[in-house]
């Protein structure tokens, strides 16, 4: 009888552990990733999961007044929750404040480069921009049209005048949307834009860019996210980006949503 009772206890414990693991795997609602400080701005990564534990939103919150107050160049790397890394295109967040902007000329204003990276920090660190290839079928200086790897209207500038082109060590090659207002023949001042990043011909990051002045005005905006025909791996890909401001908490939220499978 004692052996039977012991056996029943073991089965109950196994069942309890199995149920607990299943519950952990199917956590729903908002889950938090890493947090960090950029100046006086608190940065918190997060994701939202549905009742089946599937990622439906990925984003981070940032203290707005702290972003306003930045005066020096800042760089920050923060991890998403594990569910984001295992299910979606996104691996980690690279948040950069460029206090003097950077080239080319439309972007010579203080602004934030918000890198939603699809590869690990280790992979990023290995990018040296030496003999960096273009995505298959894309010609430098010519907007993509019908390319499997680069969405229509995205262009990687020619390296004829700049041997390094738009490749930045530790990041990769930057592709710009020729429809962006700051790139028109009669350009408007840069406020926001969405850049795509590539390494070894594969898409490796989505990069919303926004000026410090535009955020200080508490502007809100959103885009439909371009989608390549071929990504090169099976993950969830977002269809929408939104940047919103909550006055009560003085917090900006930057998020991607409307995920669906891509290969």
WOZI-V409707 format. One record per residue. N is the residue number from 1. RES is the residue in one small letter. PHI is phi in degrees with one decimal (none if undefined). NEAR is the number of other ideal C-beta (glycine too) atoms within 10 Angstrom. Layout:
[[N;RES;PHI;NEAR] [N;RES;PHI;NEAR]]
This chain:
[[1;x;none;5] [2;x;-60.4;6] [3;x;-63.1;7] [4;x;-63.2;8] [5;x;-63.1;9] [6;x;-61.2;10] [7;x;-64.7;10] [8;x;-65.4;10] [9;x;-62.7;10] [10;x;-63.2;10] [11;x;-63.8;10] [12;x;-64.7;10] [13;x;-64.6;10] [14;x;-63.7;10] [15;x;-64.3;10] [16;x;-62.8;10] [17;x;-63.5;10] [18;x;-62.5;10] [19;x;-66.5;10] [20;x;-65.1;10] [21;x;-64.7;10] [22;x;-62.7;10] [23;x;-64.7;10] [24;x;-64.4;9] [25;x;-72.3;10] [26;x;-110.0;13] [27;x;-54.2;13] [28;x;-123.2;13] [29;x;89.6;9] [30;x;-83.3;12] [31;x;-122.9;18] [32;x;-100.0;13] [33;x;-103.4;21] [34;x;-73.0;16] [35;x;-129.4;14] [36;x;-161.7;16] [37;x;-114.0;12] [38;x;-117.6;20] [39;x;62.3;18] [40;x;-98.2;12] [41;x;-95.9;23] [42;x;-82.0;14] [43;x;-109.3;20] [44;x;-129.3;17] [45;x;-83.5;23] [46;x;-159.7;20] [47;x;-148.3;26] [48;x;-116.3;18] [49;x;-113.6;20] [50;x;-81.0;12] [51;x;-65.3;9] [52;x;-95.1;9] [53;x;80.8;16] [54;x;-91.8;15] [55;x;-66.8;25] [56;x;-120.1;15] [57;x;-145.9;20] [58;x;-135.1;27] [59;x;-166.4;26] [60;x;-147.3;24] [61;x;-107.4;20] [62;x;-140.4;20] [63;x;-64.1;20] [64;x;-66.5;19] [65;x;-63.2;12] [66;x;-65.1;18] [67;x;-67.4;22] [68;x;-59.4;16] [69;x;-84.3;13] [70;x;-64.9;17] [71;x;-126.1;10] [72;x;-107.8;7] [73;x;-59.9;12] [74;x;-136.2;17] [75;x;-138.9;12] [76;x;-144.3;15] [77;x;-120.7;15] [78;x;-135.5;17] [79;x;-89.6;17] [80;x;-78.9;26] [81;x;-57.3;21] [82;x;-58.6;11] [83;x;-61.0;19] [84;x;-66.6;27] [85;x;-65.5;19] [86;x;-85.4;10] [87;x;-106.2;18] [88;x;-109.9;22] [89;x;-64.5;24] [90;x;-81.8;26] [91;x;-112.8;20] [92;x;-156.5;22] [93;x;-103.9;24] [94;x;-117.2;20] [95;x;-105.1;23] [96;x;-124.0;19] [97;x;-105.0;21] [98;x;-100.2;19] [99;x;-68.4;12] [100;x;-117.7;9] [101;x;69.2;16] [102;x;-159.9;14] [103;x;-73.5;9] [104;x;-70.1;13] [105;x;-49.3;9] [106;x;-59.7;18] [107;x;-107.9;18] [108;x;-87.8;13] [109;x;-130.5;17] [110;x;-56.4;16] [111;x;-156.0;25] [112;x;-108.5;25] [113;x;-100.6;22] [114;x;-105.2;23] [115;x;-88.9;23] [116;x;-92.9;27] [117;x;-78.5;23] [118;x;-103.3;23] [119;x;-130.0;20] [120;x;-76.6;13] [121;x;-56.0;14] [122;x;-65.1;7] [123;x;-64.0;14] [124;x;-59.4;22] [125;x;-61.5;10] [126;x;-81.9;12] [127;x;-77.4;20] [128;x;-112.0;10] [129;x;65.9;17] [130;x;-84.3;8] [131;x;51.7;5] [132;x;-71.4;20] [133;x;-80.2;12] [134;x;-82.0;17] [135;x;-56.3;23] [136;x;-55.6;12] [137;x;84.8;12] [138;x;-98.3;23] [139;x;-104.6;12] [140;x;-58.8;14] [141;x;82.5;12] [142;x;-121.2;12] [143;x;-59.3;18] [144;x;-64.8;24] [145;x;-151.3;11] [146;x;75.0;8] [147;x;-81.3;19] [148;x;-70.5;15] [149;x;-103.8;20] [150;x;-123.6;27] [151;x;-61.1;18] [152;x;-53.2;13] [153;x;79.1;15] [154;x;-88.2;25] [155;x;-130.5;19] [156;x;-104.6;25] [157;x;-56.5;16] [158;x;-65.3;13] [159;x;-95.3;15] [160;x;-60.5;9] [161;x;-95.3;7] [162;x;-127.9;12] [163;x;-55.9;8] [164;x;-86.0;12] [165;x;55.6;19] [166;x;-103.6;24] [167;x;-79.9;21] [168;x;-116.5;15] [169;x;-53.4;14] [170;x;83.9;13] [171;x;-127.5;22] [172;x;130.9;26] [173;x;-86.8;26] [174;x;-104.4;21] [175;x;-108.9;26] [176;x;-110.5;23] [177;x;-88.0;19] [178;x;-66.5;14] [179;x;-83.8;12] [180;x;-61.2;19] [181;x;-55.2;14] [182;x;-72.9;18] [183;x;-107.7;16] [184;x;-67.7;11] [185;x;-59.4;4] [186;x;-112.8;5] [187;x;-69.8;12] [188;x;-94.8;11] [189;x;-65.6;11] [190;x;-65.2;21] [191;x;-124.8;19] [192;x;-142.3;20] [193;x;-161.7;21] [194;x;-118.4;18] [195;x;-103.5;20] [196;x;-110.4;24] [197;x;-115.6;25] [198;x;-133.4;25] [199;x;-146.2;22] [200;x;53.6;12] [201;x;82.0;17] [202;x;-108.6;19] [203;x;-71.4;25] [204;x;-125.1;22] [205;x;-159.2;25] [206;x;-110.1;22] [207;x;-131.3;20] [208;x;-66.2;20] [209;x;-120.3;24] [210;x;-151.2;21] [211;x;-75.1;21] [212;x;-61.5;20] [213;x;-64.3;14] [214;x;-66.1;19] [215;x;-69.2;20] [216;x;-62.9;14] [217;x;-82.5;11] [218;x;59.4;14] [219;x;-73.4;15] [220;x;-124.2;11] [221;x;-158.2;13] [222;x;-159.4;13] [223;x;-139.9;16] [224;x;-77.0;11] [225;x;-87.3;19] [226;x;-62.5;18] [227;x;-129.6;12] [228;x;-71.7;19] [229;x;-68.9;12] [230;x;-128.7;15] [231;x;-95.6;17] [232;x;108.2;14] [233;x;-156.6;11] [234;x;-91.1;8] [235;x;-147.9;18] [236;x;-92.7;19] [237;x;-121.1;21] [238;x;-82.2;24] [239;x;-111.7;14] [240;x;-142.2;14] [241;x;-122.8;21] [242;x;-138.4;15] [243;x;-121.1;21] [244;x;-130.2;14] [245;x;-120.5;15] [246;x;-109.9;12] [247;x;-68.2;8] [248;x;-62.4;5] [249;x;-100.1;11] [250;x;53.4;13] [251;x;-129.6;18] [252;x;-93.0;24] [253;x;-121.1;18] [254;x;-116.1;20] [255;x;-145.5;20] [256;x;-108.3;26] [257;x;-149.3;17] [258;x;56.3;14] [259;x;-80.0;22] [260;x;-149.5;9] [261;x;-70.3;8] [262;x;-142.9;18] [263;x;-121.7;10]]
